[in-house]
Amino acid sequence: MNEQLFKQLTQAKQASRHMMTMNTQSKNQALIKIAQALKDHVLEIINENQKDIEHAKASGMSDAMVDRLLLNEDRIVAMADDVLKLVSLDDPVGGIIREIKRPNGLLIKQVRVPIGIFGIIYESRPNVTVDIACLCIKSGNVCVLKGGKEAMHSNRILTKLMREAIKETLPVDCVQLIDYGGREMVDELIHAYGYVDVVVPRGGAGLIQHVVQNATVPVIETGAGNCHLYIDKEADLKKAIDITVNAKIQRPSVCNAIETILVHQDIADTYLPLLYEAFHERVDIRGDSKVQKIIPCQLATLTDYATEYDDYIVAVKIVDSLQEAIEHIYQYSTKHSEAIITENQDTAHMFLNSIDSACVYHNASTRFSDGGQFGFGAELGISTQKLHARGPLGLLEMTSYQYKIYGQGQVRE
């Protein structure tokens, strides 16, 4: 193992033992200090972030991905406010899941405890650095962060400020940043069995699959977001257009933005011209041959339907039925978020019960697949697997449990 990484992981293990016993007041105090530090050092954060922005533009990064990287005053203040929201949330640690009184007098309590050390591997978005560190603090965990090189300066200043803010309240090594090395450090981290309790990859499909297929440490898979929007024949057109625009354009670079729109043939002639008007000169529309007969667009390929663009590009397909839409989603979905727009409750019910994705929506934007929007304060990621957690990973999902057994001298006969 890399010598520097070994040192950090050893420090993280020691910090984890202390974090297990930290009370809620101390954790909340640390979060308040972090929020204040972010607000007090806005200009310093922006200056470091600009180094990353300049490098990103020089390397030809797309506008959508540059926006994903950007930190301005509003976003920094919003980050700080999100940290403060965690303070008001219940501390999951110590919560009793169930309590059993046995005939022999033993009292058995199933109690929530921190998982331990999270290894987080992520790309671009520097706000993730703060979100994850603060979620780990509130849930009594330790984070070892491996951000992408494109956000190196931003991640360094944010981690430095957080560690300075908590040093008198919590073990400072509960927040660790790996700011050296490349893919080889990712490989070392995902093989650090015995030092890291769980790894969570956040980013593109390539990164996620590399971690899932190669890690010896347990992994929570946060899926890429090839999300779908189905416009049913009984959709309200205003809702349909408003939701489409929000789900695609508000922030196209994030994983809960839609990548494919499926349109029932009975509403295509009225919906698609409205879509074209809303997307004209803003979004590159790629449609099948049926779509091309209604609006001007590039011909979609099978690759378009399988791609998470994270950009101002959308694939469109006309379908004959709800069942065809469902079959298309099963073929191409990454099991993140899918939505149906319809006024028919039976159709909505069938869609919601038929789609095997972490989040399924009726008449709402997929952009709500977010820990903050779910009331979790923030999120570790959006899990697309079924064990041990699914959907936005909030504080509860960042805990495990242990059994605490209380006796009065009982022995087993």
C-alpha positions in Angstrom: 0.0 0.0 0.0 1.1 3.6 -0.7 2.9 4.9 2.4 1.0 8.1 2.6 -2.4 6.3 2.1 -1.5 3.8 4.7 -0.8 6.6 7.2 -4.1 8.3 6.4 -6.1 5.1 6.7 -4.5 4.3 10.0 -5.4 7.7 11.3 -8.9 7.2 9.9 -9.3 3.9 11.9 -8.2 5.7 15.1 -10.6 8.6 14.4 -13.4 6.1 13.8 -13.1 4.6 17.3 -13.5 8.1 18.7 -16.4 9.0 16.4 -18.4 6.0 17.7 -18.7 7.7 21.1 -19.3 11.3 20.0 -22.5 12.7 21.3 -25.0 14.6 19.1 -24.1 18.0 20.6 -20.5 17.7 19.7 -21.3 16.6 16.1 -23.8 19.4 15.7 -21.3 22.0 17.1 -18.8 20.8 14.5 -21.3 21.2 11.7 -22.2 24.7 12.8 -18.5 25.6 12.7 -18.1 24.1 9.3 -21.0 26.2 7.9 -19.5 29.4 9.4 -16.1 28.6 8.0 -17.5 28.2 4.5 -19.3 31.6 4.7 -16.2 33.3 6.2 -13.9 32.1 3.4 -16.1 32.5 0.3 -13.5 34.5 -1.6 -10.7 32.1 -0.8 -12.9 29.2 -2.0 -13.8 31.0 -5.2 -10.1 31.8 -5.9 -9.1 28.1 -5.6 -12.2 27.0 -7.6 -11.2 29.4 -10.4 -8.0 27.5 -10.8 -10.0 24.3 -11.5 -12.4 26.2 -13.8 -9.6 27.7 -15.9 -7.9 24.3 -16.2 -11.3 22.7 -17.2 -12.0 25.2 -19.9 -8.4 24.9 -21.2 -8.8 21.1 -21.5 -12.0 21.4 -23.5 -14.5 20.4 -20.8 -18.2 20.9 -21.9 -20.1 23.9 -20.6 -22.4 21.6 -18.6 -19.5 19.9 -16.9 -17.8 23.2 -16.2 -21.1 24.3 -14.5 -21.0 21.1 -12.4 -17.5 22.2 -11.2 -18.3 25.9 -10.5 -18.5 27.3 -7.0 -19.8 30.9 -6.7 -20.9 32.8 -3.7 -24.5 31.6 -4.0 -23.5 28.0 -4.2 -21.1 28.3 -1.3 -23.7 29.9 0.9 -26.2 27.2 -0.2 -23.6 24.5 0.8 -23.3 26.2 4.2 -27.1 26.3 4.6 -27.3 22.6 3.7 -24.8 21.8 6.4 -26.9 23.7 8.9 -30.0 21.7 7.8 -28.2 18.5 9.0 -28.0 20.1 12.5 -31.8 20.0 12.8 -32.1 16.4 11.7 -32.3 13.6 14.2 -29.1 11.8 15.0 -29.6 8.2 13.9 -26.9 6.8 16.1 -28.2 5.1 19.2 -31.7 4.8 17.8 -33.5 1.6 18.9 -34.8 -0.4 15.9 -36.4 -3.0 18.0 -36.4 -4.3 21.6 -37.0 -7.9 22.6 -37.6 -9.2 26.1 -36.9 -13.0 26.3 -38.6 -15.4 28.7 -35.3 -15.9 30.6 -35.2 -12.1 31.4 -32.6 -11.1 28.7 -33.3 -7.7 27.2 -32.1 -7.5 23.6 -31.9 -4.2 21.8 -31.1 -3.7 18.1 -29.4 -0.3 18.0 -28.2 1.9 15.2 -24.4 2.4 15.1 -22.0 4.1 12.6 -20.8 1.9 9.7 -17.3 3.2 10.3 -15.0 4.4 7.5 -16.5 5.4 4.1 -14.2 5.6 1.1 -15.8 8.0 -1.4 -14.6 8.2 -5.0 -16.2 10.9 -7.0 -15.8 13.2 -10.0 -16.1 17.0 -10.6 -18.6 18.4 -8.2 -16.7 20.0 -5.2 -19.9 20.5 -3.2 -19.9 16.7 -2.8 -16.8 17.1 -0.6 -18.7 19.1 1.9 -22.0 17.1 1.7 -20.3 13.8 2.3 -18.0 14.9 5.1 -20.9 16.5 7.0 -23.1 13.5 6.5 -20.4 11.3 7.9 -19.9 13.6 10.8 -23.6 13.6 11.7 -23.8 9.8 11.4 -20.7 9.2 13.4 -18.6 8.0 10.5 -15.2 8.8 9.0 -14.8 9.8 5.4 -11.7 9.2 3.2 -12.4 11.3 0.1 -10.8 10.7 -3.4 -12.1 13.5 -5.6 -11.3 13.9 -9.3 -8.2 15.8 -10.4 -10.4 18.4 -12.2 -11.6 19.7 -8.7 -8.3 19.3 -6.9 -7.8 22.9 -5.8 -11.5 23.2 -4.7 -11.4 20.0 -2.7 -8.2 20.9 -1.0 -9.4 24.2 0.3 -12.8 22.8 1.4 -11.2 19.9 3.3 -8.6 22.3 4.9 -11.4 24.6 6.1 -13.5 21.7 7.5 -10.6 20.1 9.3 -9.6 23.5 10.9 -13.2 24.1 11.9 -13.7 20.8 13.7 -10.2 20.4 15.3 -11.4 21.5 18.8 -14.6 19.5 18.7 -14.0 16.2 16.9 -11.0 14.0 15.9 -9.7 16.0 12.9 -8.8 12.8 11.0 -12.5 12.0 10.6 -12.2 14.0 7.4 -9.5 12.8 5.1 -8.6 13.8 1.5 -6.5 11.8 -1.0 -5.2 14.6 -3.2 -2.4 12.8 -4.8 -2.0 10.0 -7.4 -4.5 9.0 -10.0 -6.4 5.8 -10.8 -3.7 3.8 -8.9 -4.9 5.5 -5.6 -8.5 4.5 -6.5 -7.4 0.9 -6.9 -5.5 1.0 -3.6 -8.5 2.5 -1.8 -11.0 -0.1 -3.1 -8.6 -2.9 -2.0 -8.0 -1.5 1.5 -10.0 -4.3 3.2 -9.6 -4.0 6.9 -9.1 -0.3 6.8 -12.2 0.9 4.8 -15.6 -0.5 5.7 -17.5 0.5 2.5 -16.7 2.2 -0.7 -19.1 4.5 -2.6 -18.3 5.5 -6.1 -20.0 8.6 -7.5 -19.5 9.6 -11.2 -19.8 8.2 -14.6 -20.6 4.7 -15.6 -16.9 3.8 -16.3 -15.8 4.8 -12.8 -18.7 3.1 -11.1 -18.3 -0.2 -13.0 -14.5 -0.2 -12.4 -15.1 0.0 -8.6 -17.9 -2.5 -8.6 -16.0 -5.1 -10.6 -12.6 -4.7 -8.9 -13.2 -3.8 -5.2 -12.5 -6.2 -2.4 -14.1 -3.7 0.0 -17.9 -3.8 0.1 -19.4 -1.3 -2.4 -22.6 0.7 -2.4 -23.3 1.2 -6.1 -24.5 4.6 -7.0 -25.7 4.2 -10.6 -25.2 6.4 -13.5 -28.3 8.3 -14.4 -29.8 7.3 -17.7 -33.2 8.5 -16.6 -36.5 8.4 -18.6 -39.6 10.5 -18.9 -42.7 8.9 -20.4 -45.4 11.1 -21.8 -48.6 9.1 -21.7 -51.5 9.7 -24.1 -53.5 11.1 -21.2 -50.9 13.6 -20.1 -51.7 17.2 -19.2 -49.7 19.0 -21.8 -48.7 21.9 -19.6 -47.5 19.6 -16.9 -45.7 17.5 -19.5 -43.7 20.5 -21.0 -43.0 22.1 -17.6 -41.7 18.8 -16.2 -39.7 18.0 -19.4 -38.0 21.4 -19.4 -37.1 21.1 -15.7 -36.0 17.5 -15.8 -33.6 18.2 -18.8 -32.5 21.8 -18.7 -32.3 23.0 -15.1 -29.0 21.1 -14.5 -28.3 18.7 -17.3 -25.0 17.6 -15.9 -26.4 15.8 -12.8 -27.4 12.2 -12.6 -31.2 12.9 -12.0 -31.6 14.8 -15.2 -33.5 12.9 -17.9 -31.7 11.5 -21.0 -34.6 10.0 -22.9 -38.2 11.0 -23.5 -40.7 8.4 -24.5 -43.9 9.7 -26.1 -47.2 7.8 -26.6 -48.1 8.0 -30.3 -51.6 9.4 -29.6 -50.1 12.6 -28.1 -47.0 12.9 -30.2 -48.5 15.3 -32.8 -49.4 17.8 -30.1 -46.6 17.3 -27.5 -43.5 17.2 -29.8 -44.0 20.6 -31.5 -44.3 22.1 -28.0 -41.2 20.2 -27.0 -39.3 21.5 -30.0 -40.4 25.1 -29.2 -39.2 24.7 -25.6 -35.9 23.1 -26.6 -35.1 25.0 -29.8 -31.5 26.2 -29.8 -31.1 25.0 -26.2 -31.1 21.2 -26.5 -29.9 18.8 -29.2 -32.9 16.6 -29.9 -32.2 13.1 -31.4 -35.4 11.2 -32.3 -36.4 8.1 -34.1 -37.9 8.1 -37.7 -41.4 8.7 -36.3 -40.2 11.8 -34.4 -38.5 13.1 -37.5 -41.8 13.2 -39.3 -43.2 15.6 -36.7 -40.2 17.8 -35.7 -36.8 18.5 -37.2 -34.1 16.6 -35.4 -31.1 14.3 -35.8 -31.9 10.6 -36.2 -31.3 8.8 -32.8 -29.2 5.6 -32.7 -29.3 2.8 -30.2 -26.2 4.3 -28.6 -28.2 7.6 -28.0 -30.8 5.6 -26.0 -28.0 4.0 -23.9 -26.0 7.1 -23.2 -26.0 9.3 -20.1 -25.0 12.5 -21.8 -25.0 14.9 -18.8 -25.4 17.6 -21.4 -27.9 19.5 -23.5 -28.7 16.4 -25.6 -31.9 14.3 -25.3 -33.1 11.1 -27.1 -36.8 10.9 -28.0 -38.8 7.9 -29.1 -42.5 7.4 -30.0 -44.0 4.3 -28.4 -47.3 2.5 -29.2 -48.2 1.8 -25.6 -47.4 2.0 -21.9 -46.0 -1.5 -22.2 -43.6 -0.5 -24.9 -42.4 2.4 -22.8 -41.8 0.0 -19.9 -39.9 -2.4 -22.1 -37.7 0.4 -23.4 -36.9 1.5 -19.9 -36.0 -2.0 -18.8 -33.6 -2.3 -21.8 -31.7 1.0 -21.2 -32.3 2.2 -17.7 -29.6 2.3 -15.1 -32.3 1.9 -12.4 -31.9 5.5 -11.1 -35.1 7.6 -11.7 -38.0 7.3 -14.1 -41.2 9.4 -14.5 -44.6 9.1 -16.1 -46.8 12.1 -16.9 -50.5 11.1 -17.0 -53.9 12.0 -15.6 -54.9 8.4 -15.6 -54.4 7.0 -12.1 -54.6 3.4 -13.2 -51.9 4.0 -15.9 -49.7 5.7 -13.3 -50.2 2.9 -10.8 -49.2 0.3 -13.5 -46.0 2.3 -14.4 -44.9 2.9 -10.8 -45.4 -0.8 -9.9 -43.8 -2.1 -13.1 -40.5 -0.1 -13.1 -37.6 -1.5 -11.0 -35.7 1.7 -10.4 -34.7 3.4 -7.2 -37.1 6.3 -7.7 -40.3 6.3 -9.8 -42.4 9.5 -10.3 -45.9 10.4 -11.3 -46.4 13.9 -12.6 -43.2 15.2 -11.1 -39.6 15.9 -12.3 -36.9 13.4 -11.8 -34.8 16.3 -10.5 -36.2 15.6 -7.0 -34.1 12.4 -6.7 -31.9 14.2 -4.2 -31.3 13.7 -0.5 -32.0 17.4 0.3 -35.2 17.3 -1.7 -36.3 14.2 0.2 -35.7 15.9 3.5 -32.5 13.9 4.3 -30.4 17.1 4.6 -28.0 15.9 1.9 -27.1 12.6 0.4 -24.1 10.3 0.0 -25.3 9.3 -3.4 -28.2 7.7 -5.2 -28.0 3.9 -4.7 -29.3 1.8 -7.6 -28.7 -1.5 -5.8 -31.0 -3.2 -3.4 -28.7 -4.0 -0.5 -28.2 -2.5 2.0 -29.8 0.7 0.9 -31.6 2.1 -2.2 -32.3 5.6 -3.5 -30.9 8.7 -1.8 -28.4 7.7 0.9 -29.2 9.8 3.9 -28.2 9.5 7.6 -30.2 6.4 8.3 -28.7 4.6 5.4 -25.2 5.4 6.7 -25.7 3.4 9.8 -25.5 -0.3 10.6 -26.8 -1.9 13.8 -25.6 -4.0 16.6 -27.4 -6.0 19.3 -26.9 -4.9 22.8 -27.9 -7.6 25.3 -28.7 -6.9 29.0 -28.8 -9.6 31.6 -28.8 -10.3 35.3 -26.4 -13.2 35.3 -28.2 -15.5 32.8 -26.3 -18.6 31.5 -27.4 -20.8 28.7 -28.6 -24.2 29.6 
